[in-house]
Amino acid sequence: MDVAFLVDASGSVGATNFEKQKEFIKAVASTLDLRSGLARAGSLVYSDTATVQQSFKNCNGTSSVMEAVDHIPYYGRTTRIDRALSLANTELFSITGGVRSYVANTLVLLTDGRQTPAPDSISMERAVKPLKDKKVARIALGIGNQISPAELRRVVDGQDDIVTVDSFDDLYSSSYVVSKKLCARAGENCRSRKGYCHNKILRVFAFGLGLYLGLALIHPI
């Protein structure tokens, strides 16, 4: 399984919430079989422009993914989802990006808003078509009340591919849902890995819940 995360670095996100996106990605990545190389993760960041942070060919296990995510820069400008999708197609899900055509390919788009109108922007349908042609599955994660459900629907294949949360504070809990969706995608290509994937998700989030409860005992909410 090759998974790409498209990270929203627009001005509406803010520096603090941008860090919460990083924690979400690391939580989801922790459930993937990165250590063995059966799963790989890539990432790009977008605002008024889009930039690849880590390609699939540069993914060398869990630590390389975590380090790349930690160094994703925050831009704080507009929201060009079209540029993120176009770059994902040409620089991640491509020979250049090192994608493997024989495994499940999925991207996870994070956004707290909607496409910024611009003279050179393209429609979501046009931006996503090359990815659809390559059979890249798309999961859209909308954060907050400024998203456009109709726009997210044009990015994905079905309503089940859309996950929404009320705020950035809810991102960690949504990582469980997203991980299960990725696990299901992997299961479509390799049923023998599905049990591993499910068990890994449970272990990671049980550990995360334990940390949360421990902190709550020390610092009651």
C-alpha positions in Angstrom: 0.0 0.0 0.0 1.3 3.5 -0.9 -0.4 6.3 0.9 0.0 10.1 0.3 -1.1 12.8 2.7 -2.0 16.2 1.3 -1.6 18.8 4.1 -3.5 22.1 4.2 -1.1 25.0 5.0 -3.6 27.8 4.2 -3.9 30.9 6.4 -7.2 29.8 7.9 -5.5 26.8 9.5 -3.1 28.7 11.7 0.3 27.5 13.0 -1.1 25.7 16.1 -3.7 23.7 14.2 -1.1 23.0 11.5 0.8 21.0 14.1 -2.3 19.0 14.9 -2.5 17.9 11.3 1.1 16.6 11.6 0.1 14.6 14.7 -2.9 13.2 12.9 -0.7 12.1 10.0 1.8 10.5 12.3 -1.0 8.6 14.2 -2.3 7.2 10.9 1.2 6.4 9.6 1.9 4.5 12.8 -0.8 2.0 11.8 0.8 1.2 8.5 3.3 -1.5 7.9 6.1 0.9 7.1 8.8 -0.9 8.9 8.7 -3.9 6.5 8.3 -1.8 3.4 4.9 -3.4 2.6 3.4 0.0 3.1 5.0 3.4 2.2 3.9 6.9 2.9 4.4 10.2 1.0 3.4 13.7 1.7 2.9 17.1 0.1 1.9 20.5 1.5 -0.2 23.0 -0.2 -1.4 26.6 0.1 -1.1 29.0 -2.8 1.4 26.5 -4.2 2.1 22.8 -3.6 5.3 21.1 -2.7 6.3 17.5 -2.2 7.6 16.8 1.3 8.4 13.1 0.9 8.1 10.9 -2.2 7.4 7.2 -2.0 10.9 6.4 -3.3 12.4 8.3 -0.3 10.3 6.5 2.2 12.6 4.3 4.3 10.5 3.0 7.1 8.6 4.6 10.0 11.4 7.0 11.2 11.9 8.6 7.8 8.1 9.3 7.5 7.9 10.8 11.0 10.9 13.0 10.4 9.5 14.2 7.1 6.2 15.1 8.7 7.9 17.0 11.5 9.6 19.2 8.9 6.6 20.0 6.8 6.6 23.9 6.5 3.6 26.1 7.1 2.8 28.7 4.4 -0.3 30.4 5.7 -1.7 31.7 2.4 -4.5 30.6 0.1 -6.1 27.2 -0.5 -5.2 25.6 -3.9 -6.6 22.1 -3.6 -6.3 21.8 -7.4 -2.6 22.3 -7.3 -2.3 19.7 -4.5 -4.1 17.1 -6.5 -2.2 17.9 -9.7 1.1 17.6 -8.0 0.1 14.4 -6.3 -0.5 12.9 -9.7 2.7 14.0 -11.4 5.2 13.8 -8.5 3.9 11.2 -6.1 1.6 8.7 -8.0 4.1 8.4 -10.8 7.4 6.9 -11.9 9.1 10.1 -10.6 7.5 9.6 -7.2 8.4 5.9 -7.0 4.8 4.7 -6.7 4.1 1.0 -7.0 1.3 0.2 -9.5 0.9 -3.4 -8.0 -0.2 -2.2 -4.6 -3.2 -0.2 -3.4 -2.7 3.5 -4.0 -4.5 6.0 -1.8 -4.3 9.7 -1.0 -5.7 11.5 2.0 -6.6 15.1 1.4 -6.9 17.3 4.5 -8.6 20.7 4.3 -10.3 23.2 6.5 -11.8 25.2 3.7 -12.5 25.3 0.0 -10.7 26.0 -3.2 -9.6 29.6 -3.6 -10.8 31.0 -6.9 -8.0 32.1 -9.2 -7.6 32.8 -13.0 -5.4 29.7 -13.4 -7.4 27.3 -11.2 -9.0 24.2 -12.6 -12.1 22.3 -11.5 -11.9 19.5 -9.0 -13.2 17.1 -11.6 -10.3 18.0 -14.0 -7.7 18.0 -11.2 -8.8 14.5 -9.9 -9.3 12.8 -13.3 -5.6 11.7 -13.8 -5.7 10.1 -10.4 -9.0 8.4 -11.1 -7.5 7.1 -14.4 -4.6 5.6 -12.4 -7.1 4.0 -9.9 -5.8 6.1 -7.0 -8.4 6.0 -4.2 -9.1 9.3 -2.5 -10.2 10.0 1.1 -11.2 13.6 1.9 -11.0 14.9 5.5 -12.9 18.1 6.0 -12.2 20.1 9.2 -14.5 22.7 10.6 -17.5 24.6 9.3 -15.9 26.4 6.3 -15.5 23.3 4.1 -17.6 22.6 1.0 -19.2 19.1 1.2 -20.0 19.4 -2.5 -16.4 20.2 -3.4 -15.1 17.3 -1.3 -17.6 15.0 -3.0 -16.1 15.9 -6.4 -12.7 14.8 -5.1 -13.7 11.3 -4.0 -15.6 8.4 -5.5 -18.4 8.0 -2.9 -19.8 9.6 0.2 -18.1 6.9 2.3 -14.8 8.4 1.3 -15.5 11.7 3.1 -14.7 12.1 6.8 -15.6 15.3 8.6 -14.7 16.7 12.0 -15.9 19.7 13.9 -12.5 21.1 14.7 -8.8 20.4 14.6 -9.1 19.1 18.2 -11.1 16.2 16.8 -8.4 15.1 14.3 -6.8 12.5 16.5 -10.1 10.7 17.0 -10.7 10.7 13.3 -7.4 9.1 12.6 -8.9 5.8 13.8 -11.6 6.1 11.1 -9.2 7.0 8.4 -6.8 4.2 9.4 -9.7 1.7 9.1 -10.5 3.0 5.6 -6.9 2.6 4.6 -6.9 -0.9 6.1 -9.9 -1.8 4.0 -8.2 -0.5 0.8 -5.2 -2.6 1.6 -7.4 -5.6 2.2 -8.9 -5.3 -1.3 -5.4 -6.0 -2.7 -4.1 -8.3 -0.1 -6.5 -10.1 2.2 -3.7 -11.7 4.1 -2.6 -8.3 5.4 -6.0 -7.2 6.6 -5.8 -9.0 10.0 -2.3 -7.5 10.6 -3.6 -4.0 9.7 -6.6 -4.2 12.0 -4.6 -5.5 14.9 -2.0 -2.7 14.4 -4.7 0.0 14.5 -6.1 -1.4 17.7 -2.6 -1.5 19.4 -1.7 2.1 18.3 -4.9 3.6 19.4 -5.1 1.7 22.7 -1.6 3.1 23.4 -2.8 6.6 22.4 -5.8 6.3 24.7 -3.6 5.2 27.5 -1.4 8.2 27.1 -4.5 10.5 27.0 -6.0 9.0 30.2 -2.6 9.2 31.9 -2.3 12.9 31.1 -5.9 13.5 32.2 -5.2 12.0 35.6 -2.2 14.3 36.0 -3.9 17.3 34.6 -7.7 16.9 35.0 -9.7 18.4 32.2 
